Amino acid sequence: MKRQQKPNAIRVMLADDHPIVMTGFAMSLIAEGMQVVGQARTPQEAQEMFTSLLPDVLVLDIRFGAELTGLDAARHILQTHPQANILFLSQFDQDALIKETYKLGAKAFVTKDCDPLDLYLAVQKASRGELYFMPHIAERLAQLSVQGDVSPQSLLDERSLAIFTLMAEGLTNVEIAEHLDLSQKTISNISQAIKDKLGIHRPALITKLAMKYGLIASQ
């Protein structure tokens, strides 16, 4: 049964490039008495809309079909609104993505297949500045804290990570050199150092590792 919206209802903004997902989540939140004040379909629109609306909670997808990601939008928003309450939403729950959202300052992380109750609890807690991670995600964060982060994002510097990602996408050293405007020798040396540091040398394994940690989309 739909609850009547209260005058002090939590104001929620949604940002996702899948209208059906946003509509479903909006209906779930409204049914719990919350107010959905805006729905953005791109990271750029999310940034502009957030500044205009200043919602209590921003439910932000990580992956968009665009150059910018939800993480990029969150960084931009937090630069100007450090107290923003951001709840990340994704169909991906790789360790690296979870940890990156946590380090960025996310108040919550839920997957798109979550129960409506999980979404409601996450938004409710995020509105109060409290953390909420679904139980299995919280457990993985704890494991990462104990075992240490062995993701490419933690082991490689920014340039090496960019080269690793291009390697995982199947580009050759010549193509990577052209793409990054570096010499082939430089790319060859760095790519070999990357393989040695990560302990993998076969292209298929490089791609698989990048997919595991959310650097490239599943094929």
C-alpha positions as a printed NumPy array, in Angstrom:
array([[  0.   ,   0.   ,   0.   ],
       [  1.33 ,   3.416,  -0.979],
       [  2.266,   5.575,   1.97 ],
       [  1.248,   9.216,   1.996],
       [  4.177,  11.504,   1.34 ],
       [  5.126,  13.527,   4.387],
       [  6.048,  17.247,   4.306],
       [  9.554,  16.367,   5.464],
       [  9.903,  13.386,   3.092],
       [ 13.419,  12.403,   2.05 ],
       [ 14.168,  14.074,  -1.293],
       [ 15.808,  11.605,  -3.663],
       [ 17.358,  12.151,  -7.078],
       [ 17.997,   9.208,  -9.421],
       [ 20.632,   8.983, -12.163],
       [ 20.662,   5.986, -14.505],
       [ 20.652,   5.56 , -18.278],
       [ 18.017,   2.814, -18.126],
       [ 14.553,   4.464, -17.855],
       [ 12.876,   1.216, -16.807],
       [ 15.261,   0.82 , -13.871],
       [ 14.749,   4.425, -12.774],
       [ 10.982,   4.147, -13.06 ],
       [ 10.916,   0.967, -10.99 ],
       [ 13.134,   2.413,  -8.285],
       [ 11.203,   5.68 ,  -8.253],
       [  7.947,   3.808,  -7.737],
       [  9.472,   1.777,  -4.888],
       [ 10.753,   4.88 ,  -3.095],
       [  7.543,   6.85 ,  -3.588],
       [  5.599,   3.885,  -2.207],
       [  7.676,   4.245,   0.968],
       [  6.759,   7.918,   1.338],
       [  9.894,   9.391,  -0.198],
       [  9.96 ,  12.181,  -2.774],
       [ 11.735,  11.609,  -6.095],
       [ 12.689,  15.136,  -7.174],
       [ 14.587,  14.384, -10.379],
       [ 15.805,  11.712, -12.769],
       [ 18.982,  12.183, -14.819],
       [ 20.098,   9.977, -17.7  ],
       [ 23.75 ,  11.044, -18.111],
       [ 26.601,  11.841, -15.71 ],
       [ 26.682,  15.433, -17.002],
       [ 22.951,  15.828, -16.415],
       [ 23.357,  14.326, -12.954],
       [ 25.972,  16.932, -12.051],
       [ 23.835,  19.835, -13.262],
       [ 20.606,  18.503, -11.771],
       [ 22.204,  17.842,  -8.387],
       [ 23.441,  21.431,  -8.14 ],
       [ 19.979,  22.696,  -9.06 ],
       [ 17.942,  20.405,  -6.8  ],
       [ 20.318,  19.654,  -3.896],
       [ 18.53 ,  16.398,  -2.971],
       [ 18.958,  14.673,   0.374],
       [ 20.251,  11.559,  -1.425],
       [ 21.575,  10.941,  -4.925],
       [ 21.117,   7.38 ,  -6.21 ],
       [ 23.797,   7.201,  -8.883],
       [ 24.528,   4.417, -11.346],
       [ 28.212,   3.607, -11.868],
       [ 28.126,   2.618, -15.53 ],
       [ 26.661,   4.847, -18.226],
       [ 26.851,   4.453, -21.994],
       [ 29.072,   7.521, -22.184],
       [ 32.652,   8.663, -21.669],
       [ 31.984,   9.796, -18.117],
       [ 30.95 ,   7.342, -15.398],
       [ 28.976,   7.68 , -12.222],
       [ 32.28 ,   7.812, -10.355],
       [ 33.327,  10.828, -12.438],
       [ 30.025,  12.556, -11.666],
       [ 30.399,  11.785,  -7.958],
       [ 33.915,  13.242,  -7.836],
       [ 32.684,  16.432,  -9.486],
       [ 29.699,  16.73 ,  -7.144],
       [ 31.742,  16.063,  -4.012],
       [ 34.263,  18.748,  -4.982],
       [ 31.585,  21.42 ,  -4.72 ],
       [ 29.228,  19.66 ,  -2.295],
       [ 31.415,  17.598,   0.076],
       [ 28.434,  16.777,   2.28 ],
       [ 26.477,  15.157,  -0.572],
       [ 24.933,  11.806,   0.323],
       [ 25.607,   9.507,  -2.623],
       [ 24.254,   5.983,  -2.94 ],
       [ 25.899,   4.042,  -5.748],
       [ 23.805,   1.706,  -7.813],
       [ 25.184,  -0.896, -10.198],
       [ 24.636,  -4.28 , -11.754],
       [ 28.334,  -4.854, -11.095],
       [ 29.668,  -5.724,  -7.668],
       [ 33.363,  -6.307,  -8.354],
       [ 35.678,  -5.799,  -5.401],
       [ 37.534,  -2.878,  -6.981],
       [ 34.346,  -0.957,  -7.745],
       [ 33.002,  -1.474,  -4.241],
       [ 36.236,  -0.303,  -2.669],
       [ 36.536,   2.681,  -5.014],
       [ 33.043,   3.909,  -4.15 ],
       [ 33.84 ,   3.497,  -0.458],
       [ 37.097,   5.455,  -0.734],
       [ 35.324,   8.13 ,  -2.737],
       [ 32.945,   8.718,   0.141],
       [ 29.839,   6.785,  -0.846],
       [ 27.236,   6.422,   1.849],
       [ 25.875,   3.215,   0.34 ],
       [ 26.243,   0.688,  -2.462],
       [ 23.433,  -1.526,  -3.701],
       [ 23.097,  -3.727,  -6.755],
       [ 20.309,  -3.328,  -9.3  ],
       [ 18.833,  -6.69 ,  -8.371],
       [ 18.454,  -5.688,  -4.726],
       [ 15.239,  -6.103,  -2.807],
       [ 13.197,  -2.844,  -2.628],
       [ 13.647,  -2.978,   1.136],
       [ 17.434,  -2.82 ,   0.72 ],
       [ 17.069,   0.264,  -1.477],
       [ 14.728,   1.895,   1.02 ],
       [ 17.042,   1.199,   3.969],
       [ 20.067,   2.404,   2.005],
       [ 18.404,   5.693,   1.06 ],
       [ 17.094,   6.186,   4.58 ],
       [ 20.521,   5.68 ,   6.149],
       [ 22.32 ,   7.718,   3.48 ],
       [ 19.973,  10.658,   4.141],
       [ 21.261,  10.673,   7.719],
       [ 24.868,  10.48 ,   6.591],
       [ 25.141,   6.862,   7.72 ],
       [ 26.752,   4.005,   5.807],
       [ 24.788,   1.134,   4.347],
       [ 26.229,  -1.719,   2.332],
       [ 24.265,  -4.851,   1.544],
       [ 25.45 ,  -7.693,   3.828],
       [ 27.421,  -9.611,   1.163],
       [ 29.074,  -6.388,  -0.006],
       [ 29.995,  -5.375,   3.55 ],
       [ 31.555,  -8.812,   4.004],
       [ 33.669,  -8.368,   0.88 ],
       [ 34.837,  -4.952,   2.041],
       [ 35.931,  -6.524,   5.325],
       [ 37.801,  -9.259,   3.461],
       [ 39.568,  -6.684,   1.307],
       [ 40.625,  -4.838,   4.441],
       [ 42.124,  -7.992,   5.945],
       [ 43.609,  -9.568,   2.81 ],
       [ 44.757,  -6.393,   1.1  ],
       [ 43.844,  -5.036,  -2.311],
       [ 45.469,  -6.861,  -5.22 ],
       [ 43.507,  -5.113,  -7.959],
       [ 45.258,  -3.465, -10.926],
       [ 43.925,  -0.146,  -9.624],
       [ 45.952,  -0.528,  -6.433],
       [ 49.086,  -2.058,  -7.948],
       [ 49.558,   0.197, -10.972],
       [ 50.111,   3.923, -11.297],
       [ 47.743,   6.028, -13.396],
       [ 49.649,   5.723, -16.686],
       [ 50.284,   1.997, -16.293],
       [ 46.615,   1.428, -15.458],
       [ 45.562,   3.266, -18.619],
       [ 47.935,   1.12 , -20.69 ],
       [ 46.751,  -2.058, -18.961],
       [ 43.146,  -1.201, -19.795],
       [ 44.002,  -0.67 , -23.463],
       [ 45.892,  -3.975, -23.468],
       [ 42.818,  -5.678, -22.033],
       [ 40.709,  -4.183, -24.817],
       [ 42.948,  -5.95 , -27.327],
       [ 45.062,  -3.058, -28.6  ],
       [ 48.609,  -3.799, -29.745],
       [ 51.643,  -1.914, -28.457],
       [ 51.744,   0.026, -31.729],
       [ 48.089,   1.043, -31.361],
       [ 48.532,   1.972, -27.696],
       [ 51.56 ,   4.101, -28.561],
       [ 49.543,   5.977, -31.165],
       [ 46.578,   6.341, -28.83 ],
       [ 48.65 ,   7.794, -25.971],
       [ 51.162,   9.63 , -28.19 ],
       [ 54.111,   7.742, -26.707],
       [ 56.949,   5.841, -28.35 ],
       [ 56.53 ,   2.153, -29.109],
       [ 59.61 ,   1.397, -27.019],
       [ 58.1  ,   3.156, -24.006],
       [ 54.845,   1.227, -24.359],
       [ 56.719,  -2.038, -24.83 ],
       [ 58.738,  -1.478, -21.648],
       [ 55.724,  -0.428, -19.595],
       [ 53.511,  -3.262, -20.85 ],
       [ 56.186,  -5.807, -19.935],
       [ 56.541,  -4.244, -16.48 ],
       [ 52.751,  -4.428, -16.054],
       [ 52.681,  -8.114, -16.954],
       [ 55.51 ,  -8.871, -14.548],
       [ 53.908,  -6.899, -11.708],
       [ 50.517,  -8.543, -12.134],
       [ 51.987, -11.966, -12.828],
       [ 50.053, -12.507, -16.047],
       [ 51.274, -12.534, -19.656],
       [ 48.593, -14.106, -21.836],
       [ 46.213, -11.6  , -23.516],
       [ 43.143, -13.626, -22.545],
       [ 44.116, -13.532, -18.862],
       [ 44.793,  -9.794, -19.042],
       [ 41.294,  -9.232, -20.433],
       [ 39.758, -11.521, -17.818],
       [ 41.506,  -9.656, -14.994],
       [ 40.353,  -6.273, -16.31 ],
       [ 36.775,  -7.542, -16.491],
       [ 36.977,  -8.933, -12.951],
       [ 37.919,  -5.54 , -11.537],
       [ 35.47 ,  -3.522, -13.626],
       [ 37.994,  -1.832, -15.909],
       [ 36.248,  -3.059, -19.042],
       [ 32.729,  -4.319, -19.583],
       [ 31.979,  -8.029, -19.719],
       [ 32.079,  -9.324, -23.257]])
